Amino acid sequence: MNQIELDGKTAIVTGAARGIGAATARELSQAGYQVVAVDACLGDESHQLPGVNYPLGTEADLREIERYGNGKIHSSVCDVRDAEALALIVQSAVERFGRLDVAVAAAAVISGGKPMWNTPNEEFATLIDIDLLGVWNLAQACIPSMISSSEPQSCRFIAIASAAGSHGLLHLAGYSAVKHGVIGLIKGIAADLQGSGVSACAISPGSTRTAMLDASAQIYNLDSAEEFVSSNLLNRLLEPSDIAQAIKFCCSQAGSALNGSVLDLSGGFRT
């Protein structure tokens, strides 16, 4: 992959305070992108979200990512549920850097632990609002600028789905439903982008070493997230950097045909 090919471009990444979003912000900044790193930074206030029983990223986490970028990562606190605020951040990025080439929708939460019929509707609503509507909001904010770009063929909209978006997982019906929805949304966006030059794809990671995986271990009453190594054929947890490197490939010219596609980065998922 040619470094010059990616240098000087602009990306926006949600869920960027930690995990896959943070790794993606770092990876793209190293590739030469100006990266707008967005996160709600709810931290311990995650208890306000029904069903979310683990702390989320903080402003300190987001500032650390910004420092890592040596001037190429620019942090912004914003909740993806707030469509108007998200649109303003995108507008500001375009005005500041003159272009928007890539948007990565990585903001998400997980909840579960009960059969679907015992799951409160407000817990499912939280998953819909953040994991699915958050992707929708980012797409609505970003794609018009991509279509009107002088180089639309270099523009990518990428959403983080999940292996749960292709499988039904025990006591994760709500999470599985919204991740199926993310995949459906990406396929619909790709259809709507026909002829524009802009492409859209989804990434479906398996068990990745993140705070969300730790929360998944709690849902299943496991002693450690390391027990998820048995869920893939690699017999190891994936690292956020594994996913971020694949995202960088999607952003390259070599990844331009990945339109309406779902990349399985599960390590060979097995239930």
URVEN-V59939 format. One record per residue. N is the residue number from 1. NEAR is the number of other C-alpha atoms within 12 Angstrom. Layout:
[[N,NEAR] [N,NEAR]]
This chain:
[[1,17] [2,14] [3,20] [4,14] [5,19] [6,30] [7,24] [8,23] [9,36] [10,42] [11,52] [12,55] [13,60] [14,53] [15,49] [16,51] [17,45] [18,40] [19,40] [20,46] [21,45] [22,45] [23,41] [24,50] [25,53] [26,43] [27,36] [28,45] [29,37] [30,27] [31,32] [32,26] [33,39] [34,38] [35,50] [36,49] [37,53] [38,47] [39,46] [40,38] [41,30] [42,28] [43,25] [44,17] [45,17] [46,22] [47,18] [48,17] [49,27] [50,25] [51,29] [52,34] [53,27] [54,28] [55,23] [56,35] [57,37] [58,28] [59,26] [60,22] [61,29] [62,39] [63,28] [64,24] [65,38] [66,32] [67,21] [68,25] [69,29] [70,19] [71,19] [72,30] [73,38] [74,37] [75,38] [76,35] [77,32] [78,35] [79,32] [80,43] [81,29] [82,24] [83,24] [84,18] [85,23] [86,36] [87,29] [88,22] [89,35] [90,42] [91,26] [92,23] [93,34] [94,30] [95,14] [96,16] [97,22] [98,22] [99,34] [100,43] [101,48] [102,51] [103,57] [104,52] [105,48] [106,48] [107,49] [108,46] [109,49] [110,46] [111,46] [112,38] [113,29] [114,21] [115,18] [116,22] [117,15] [118,16] [119,23] [120,20] [121,18] [122,19] [123,31] [124,32] [125,26] [126,32] [127,37] [128,35] [129,31] [130,39] [131,42] [132,40] [133,29] [134,44] [135,47] [136,38] [137,35] [138,46] [139,43] [140,28] [141,32] [142,42] [143,39] [144,27] [145,34] [146,37] [147,31] [148,22] [149,25] [150,17] [151,22] [152,28] [153,31] [154,35] [155,43] [156,51] [157,54] [158,55] [159,57] [160,51] [161,44] [162,42] [163,37] [164,36] [165,36] [166,31] [167,24] [168,22] [169,29] [170,20] [171,23] [172,34] [173,32] [174,39] [175,45] [176,33] [177,32] [178,39] [179,42] [180,32] [181,31] [182,46] [183,38] [184,27] [185,36] [186,39] [187,26] [188,22] [189,32] [190,31] [191,20] [192,21] [193,28] [194,18] [195,13] [196,26] [197,29] [198,42] [199,43] [200,52] [201,44] [202,45] [203,43] [204,40] [205,41] [206,43] [207,44] [208,39] [209,30] [210,34] [211,30] [212,33] [213,34] [214,30] [215,30] [216,36] [217,28] [218,24] [219,27] [220,22] [221,15] [222,16] [223,14] [224,20] [225,27] [226,23] [227,23] [228,33] [229,27] [230,21] [231,25] [232,25] [233,19] [234,18] [235,20] [236,23] [237,32] [238,34] [239,28] [240,34] [241,27] [242,30] [243,44] [244,38] [245,29] [246,34] [247,47] [248,40] [249,31] [250,39] [251,43] [252,31] [253,25] [254,19] [255,28] [256,26] [257,23] [258,31] [259,36] [260,32] [261,32] [262,35] [263,33] [264,29] [265,33] [266,38] [267,27] [268,23] [269,30] [270,21] [271,19]]
